[in-house]
Amino acid sequence: MDKVIFKLTSTEIGTLWGEYVHGSAVDVVNRYMFRIVEDENIKTLFDEAVKTYGKQKQQIATFLEKEGFPIPIGFNESDLLPGAKRLFSDSFCLQYLHIITLHGMLGHTTALSASVRKDLREFYDTCDNDGKTMYHKTIELLLEKGLYQRDPYFYPEETPEYVRGQKFLDGFFWNKRPISSTEMIALSFNMKKRILEKTLSIAFSQVAQQEDVRKFFMSTQEVSNDQIQALGNILRGDNLPVPTSWETEITTSTESPFSDKLMLYHIGFLMQASQAYHGTGLASAMRADLVAQYEKIILRNLMVTKEWFDLMTKHQWLEQPPLAPNRRMIQNV
């Protein structure tokens, strides 16, 4: 009996569409960084990243075409402007590749969990394996170059204990408990992601050509900085180290290597992805001040995302994903 090939579901189409658009934006940045990086070991990783996405992009296009869906516009060489001066240092490029690889791994896992058809599951398995390989390679190179900042060390208690009473939840008084290791997971990851967003916002604000786009980057820079300071103060309150920033890894160039469309999309994508991680942090937080800080951050980011949406639609840069059939419109034909 021949195997039945099921049509891709709406969620499967959605994950493919998102992987194509998001991946093509990152691919343009990776191509630029491959051109400017001088360190041969870092350059090799970017070459591998570009080639890997090239294969994935072709496979995604094939899936969509077979289902009769148009290939997304996404981003391409037209968004990579030639002749611009160097904007980032080699070390920042490596840090960028590492953080973006983490994004990719989480995205592939989400896409896999939404996929049922076997060929699509196998595809995302391959993507996940590619991401894991790059994750290991970026960490090894960061460690080799002394660029990877480890999270704080905790010291073991003599015996495990149960939580006793309301004090475990308190966070606004002088005798609040120290932050827990489970809370540190999201806190550390959110700090590093905000640092990346701030650095890119500074760089993009230097080179953006449209005034309203430039002002938006200046605004997101301030938002990211405020949130880095707020989360950092929680760490300092427990005498824990704060991750180092990367602002000095940006040159003084004012020549843009990217289109305003790509830069604006990239920051918006990072901020939207951050909301999921902040939500995870909120769900894992049990100290009152940490809960309040995550709630404040999530609310502020929702407002910034609305500003981003308005700006993207104003310039007609926001590509529309596949929609459900409009039955009312069909019925009125």
C-alpha positions as CSV (number, residue, x, y, z in Angstrom):
1,M,0.0,0.0,0.0
2,D,1.4,3.4,-1.0
3,K,2.1,5.8,1.8
4,V,-0.3,8.7,2.1
5,I,1.4,12.1,1.9
6,F,-0.7,14.5,4.0
7,K,-0.9,18.2,3.1
8,L,1.1,20.5,5.4
9,T,-1.1,22.0,8.2
10,S,-1.4,25.7,8.8
11,T,1.1,25.5,11.7
12,E,3.6,23.6,9.6
13,I,3.3,26.3,6.8
14,G,3.7,29.0,9.5
15,T,6.9,27.5,10.8
16,L,8.4,27.1,7.3
17,W,7.4,30.7,6.5
18,G,9.0,32.0,9.7
19,E,12.1,30.0,9.3
20,Y,12.5,31.4,5.7
21,V,12.0,35.1,6.6
22,H,13.9,35.1,9.9
23,G,16.7,32.9,8.4
24,S,17.1,35.1,5.4
25,A,17.6,38.2,7.6
26,V,20.2,36.6,9.7
27,D,21.9,35.2,6.5
28,V,22.5,38.7,5.2
29,V,24.2,39.7,8.4
30,N,26.2,36.5,8.4
31,R,27.3,37.2,4.8
32,Y,28.4,40.7,5.8
33,M,30.3,39.4,8.8
34,F,32.0,36.7,6.7
35,R,33.3,39.5,4.4
36,I,34.7,41.7,7.2
37,V,36.1,39.2,9.7
38,E,39.9,38.9,9.6
39,D,40.4,36.0,12.1
40,E,40.5,32.8,10.0
41,N,38.9,30.6,12.6
42,I,35.9,32.9,13.0
43,K,35.7,33.3,9.2
44,T,35.4,29.6,8.8
45,L,32.4,29.4,11.2
46,F,30.6,32.1,9.2
47,D,31.4,30.3,6.0
48,E,29.8,27.2,7.4
49,A,26.8,29.1,8.7
50,V,26.1,30.7,5.3
51,K,26.4,27.4,3.5
52,T,24.2,25.6,6.0
53,Y,21.4,28.1,5.7
54,G,21.7,28.0,1.9
55,K,20.8,24.3,2.0
56,Q,18.0,24.9,4.5
57,K,16.6,27.8,2.5
58,Q,16.4,25.6,-0.6
59,Q,14.6,22.8,1.3
60,I,12.1,25.3,2.8
61,A,11.4,26.7,-0.7
62,T,10.8,23.2,-2.0
63,F,8.3,22.4,0.8
64,L,6.3,25.6,0.2
65,E,6.3,25.2,-3.6
66,K,5.0,21.7,-3.4
67,E,2.1,22.9,-1.3
68,G,1.3,25.7,-3.8
69,F,2.5,28.6,-1.5
70,P,4.6,31.4,-2.9
71,I,8.1,31.7,-1.7
72,P,8.4,34.6,0.8
73,I,10.3,37.7,-0.2
74,G,12.4,37.7,2.9
75,F,15.8,39.3,2.6
76,N,18.6,38.9,0.0
77,E,21.7,40.5,-1.5
78,S,19.8,43.7,-2.2
79,D,19.7,44.3,1.5
80,L,23.5,44.0,1.8
81,L,25.0,47.3,0.7
82,P,28.5,47.1,-0.9
83,G,31.5,49.2,0.0
84,A,30.5,50.2,3.6
85,K,33.3,50.5,6.2
86,R,33.6,47.9,8.9
87,L,31.0,48.3,11.6
88,F,31.8,45.4,14.0
89,S,34.9,43.9,15.5
90,D,35.8,40.2,15.0
91,S,34.9,39.4,18.6
92,F,31.4,40.9,18.4
93,C,30.8,39.0,15.2
94,L,31.6,35.7,17.0
95,Q,29.4,36.7,19.9
96,Y,26.6,37.5,17.5
97,L,26.9,34.1,15.8
98,H,26.8,32.4,19.1
99,I,23.6,34.2,20.4
100,I,21.9,33.9,17.0
101,T,22.7,30.2,17.0
102,L,20.9,29.9,20.3
103,H,17.9,31.6,18.7
104,G,18.0,29.2,15.8
105,M,18.1,26.1,18.0
106,L,15.1,27.2,20.0
107,G,13.3,28.1,16.8
108,H,14.0,24.7,15.3
109,T,12.8,22.9,18.4
110,T,9.5,24.9,18.3
111,A,9.1,24.2,14.6
112,L,9.7,20.5,15.3
113,S,7.1,20.4,18.0
114,A,4.6,21.9,15.6
115,S,5.3,19.4,12.8
116,V,3.6,16.1,12.2
117,R,4.6,15.1,8.7
118,K,7.6,12.8,8.7
119,D,9.6,14.6,6.0
120,L,9.2,17.9,7.8
121,R,10.2,16.4,11.2
122,E,13.3,14.9,9.6
123,F,14.1,18.3,8.1
124,Y,13.9,20.0,11.4
125,D,15.9,17.3,13.0
126,T,18.7,18.1,10.6
127,C,18.4,21.8,11.2
128,D,18.6,21.1,15.0
129,N,21.7,19.0,14.5
130,D,23.3,21.7,12.4
131,G,22.5,24.2,15.1
132,K,24.0,22.1,17.9
133,T,27.1,21.7,15.9
134,M,27.5,25.4,15.4
135,Y,26.6,26.0,19.1
136,H,29.5,23.8,20.2
137,K,31.9,25.4,17.7
138,T,31.1,28.9,18.7
139,I,31.4,28.1,22.4
140,E,34.7,26.4,21.9
141,L,36.1,29.3,20.0
142,L,34.8,31.9,22.5
143,L,36.5,29.9,25.3
144,E,39.7,29.5,23.3
145,K,39.8,33.3,22.8
146,G,38.9,34.1,26.4
147,L,35.7,35.8,25.2
148,Y,33.1,33.6,26.9
149,Q,31.8,34.9,30.2
150,R,30.6,32.1,32.4
151,D,27.6,32.6,34.7
152,P,28.1,33.0,38.4
153,Y,29.2,30.0,40.5
154,F,27.0,28.9,43.5
155,Y,28.3,26.9,46.4
156,P,26.6,23.7,47.5
157,E,24.5,23.4,50.7
158,E,25.1,20.5,53.0
159,T,21.6,19.0,52.5
160,P,18.6,19.6,50.3
161,E,15.8,21.6,51.9
162,Y,12.1,22.4,51.3
163,V,10.7,25.9,51.0
164,R,9.3,27.1,54.3
165,G,6.9,30.0,54.5
166,Q,6.2,33.2,52.6
167,K,9.7,34.6,53.0
168,F,10.8,32.6,49.9
169,L,8.6,34.9,47.8
170,D,9.5,38.2,49.4
171,G,11.7,40.5,47.4
172,F,11.1,44.1,48.5
173,F,12.7,44.1,51.9
174,W,16.3,44.0,53.2
175,N,16.1,40.4,54.3
176,K,15.0,39.0,51.0
177,R,16.4,35.6,50.1
178,P,19.3,35.2,47.6
179,I,18.4,34.5,44.0
180,S,17.9,30.8,43.1
181,S,19.8,28.8,40.5
182,T,16.6,28.2,38.6
183,E,15.9,31.9,38.4
184,M,19.5,32.5,37.2
185,I,18.8,30.5,34.0
186,A,16.4,32.9,32.5
187,L,18.0,36.0,34.1
188,S,21.4,35.2,32.6
189,F,20.0,34.4,29.2
190,N,17.8,37.6,29.2
191,M,20.7,39.8,30.2
192,K,22.9,38.5,27.3
193,K,20.2,38.9,24.8
194,R,19.4,42.4,25.9
195,I,23.1,43.2,25.6
196,L,23.1,42.0,22.0
197,E,20.0,44.1,21.2
198,K,21.5,47.2,22.7
199,T,24.8,46.7,20.8
200,L,22.9,46.3,17.5
201,S,20.7,49.2,18.2
202,I,23.7,51.5,18.8
203,A,25.4,50.2,15.6
204,F,22.2,50.5,13.5
205,S,21.4,54.0,14.8
206,Q,24.8,55.2,13.5
207,V,24.2,54.0,10.0
208,A,20.4,54.1,9.4
209,Q,19.4,56.3,6.5
210,Q,15.8,57.1,7.4
211,E,15.4,59.6,10.3
212,D,12.4,57.8,11.9
213,V,14.2,54.5,11.7
214,R,17.3,56.0,13.3
215,K,15.2,57.5,16.1
216,F,13.6,54.1,16.8
217,F,17.0,52.5,17.2
218,M,18.0,55.2,19.6
219,S,14.8,54.5,21.6
220,T,15.4,50.7,21.6
221,Q,19.0,51.4,22.7
222,E,17.6,53.2,25.8
223,V,15.0,50.6,26.5
224,S,17.5,47.8,26.3
225,N,19.9,49.7,28.5
226,D,17.3,50.4,31.2
227,Q,16.4,46.7,31.3
228,I,20.0,45.6,31.4
229,Q,20.5,48.0,34.4
230,A,17.3,46.8,36.1
231,L,18.3,43.1,35.8
232,G,21.9,43.9,36.6
233,N,20.8,45.6,39.9
234,I,19.2,42.4,40.9
235,L,22.5,40.5,40.4
236,R,24.4,43.3,42.2
237,G,22.1,43.1,45.1
238,D,23.3,39.5,45.7
239,N,26.9,40.4,45.0
240,L,26.9,38.6,41.7
241,P,28.8,39.6,38.5
242,V,27.0,41.3,35.6
243,P,27.7,40.2,32.0
244,T,30.0,42.6,30.2
245,S,28.7,44.8,27.5
246,W,29.9,45.0,23.8
247,E,29.4,48.6,22.9
248,T,33.2,49.1,22.4
249,E,33.1,46.4,19.7
250,I,31.3,48.9,17.4
251,T,33.4,51.1,15.1
252,T,32.6,54.8,14.5
253,S,31.5,54.1,10.9
254,T,28.4,55.9,9.6
255,E,28.2,54.0,6.4
256,S,25.4,51.4,6.4
257,P,26.2,47.8,5.2
258,F,22.5,47.0,5.4
259,S,19.2,48.3,4.2
260,D,17.0,50.1,6.8
261,K,14.4,47.5,6.1
262,L,16.7,44.6,7.3
263,M,18.0,46.5,10.3
264,L,14.5,47.4,11.5
265,Y,13.2,43.9,11.0
266,H,16.2,42.4,12.8
267,I,15.7,44.5,15.9
268,G,12.0,43.8,15.9
269,F,12.5,40.1,15.5
270,L,14.9,40.0,18.5
271,M,12.6,42.0,20.7
272,Q,9.6,39.8,19.8
273,A,11.7,36.7,20.6
274,S,12.7,38.3,23.8
275,Q,9.1,38.4,25.0
276,A,9.0,34.6,25.0
277,Y,12.2,34.4,27.1
278,H,11.0,37.1,29.5
279,G,7.8,35.1,29.9
280,T,9.8,32.1,30.7
281,G,11.7,34.2,33.3
282,L,8.5,35.4,34.8
283,A,7.2,31.8,35.0
284,S,10.3,30.6,36.8
285,A,10.6,33.7,39.1
286,M,9.4,33.3,42.7
287,R,11.0,36.4,44.3
288,A,8.6,39.3,44.3
289,D,11.0,41.9,43.0
290,L,12.1,39.7,40.1
291,V,8.4,39.0,39.2
292,A,7.7,42.7,39.2
293,Q,10.7,43.5,37.0
294,Y,9.8,40.9,34.4
295,E,6.2,42.2,34.3
296,K,7.5,45.8,33.8
297,I,9.9,44.6,31.0
298,I,7.2,42.7,29.2
299,L,4.8,45.6,29.3
300,R,7.4,48.1,28.0
301,N,8.4,45.7,25.2
302,L,4.8,45.4,24.1
303,M,4.7,49.1,23.7
304,V,8.0,49.1,21.7
305,T,6.8,46.3,19.5
306,K,3.7,48.4,18.6
307,E,6.0,51.2,17.6
308,W,8.0,48.8,15.5
309,F,4.9,47.4,13.8
310,D,3.7,51.0,13.0
311,L,7.1,51.9,11.5
312,M,7.4,48.7,9.5
313,T,3.9,49.1,8.0
314,K,4.4,52.8,7.4
315,H,7.4,51.9,5.1
316,Q,5.6,48.8,3.8
317,W,8.4,46.6,4.9
318,L,6.4,44.0,6.9
319,E,5.8,40.9,4.9
320,Q,2.4,39.2,5.4
321,P,2.4,35.5,6.4
322,P,-0.1,33.1,4.9
323,L,-3.6,33.8,6.2
324,A,-6.7,31.6,6.8
325,P,-9.3,31.7,4.0
326,N,-11.5,34.9,4.3
327,R,-14.9,33.2,4.1
328,R,-16.8,36.4,4.3
329,M,-15.0,37.8,1.3
330,I,-15.4,34.6,-0.6
331,Q,-19.2,34.5,0.1
332,N,-19.6,38.1,-1.0
333,V,-18.0,37.6,-4.4
